[in-house]
């Protein structure tokens, strides 16, 4: 039973990582690629680390897997958000099919503040 659960977790983790790599190639602009690169591999790595914890079942391996998964969950989305925000403010072009740009007004206001340092 333990081997089956390990195999299932590893398989699903590998599928999510594979989907992320395909998404990086298929997405049209930096912002959608960052979304794919932050969300999907985080889940895939979490599943792979869970498989490792289930397979080895020692306190040391389980704690290392949990700490590593927590680190990935806390840092990957935040890093992608910061990269996307920096890219937006240096005017990396959005995809032509982008419908809503919720950051435009606050970005323009921030640029005006930076031009006029009263």
Order of alpha helices (4+ residues) and beta strands (2+ residues): alpha-alpha-alpha-alpha
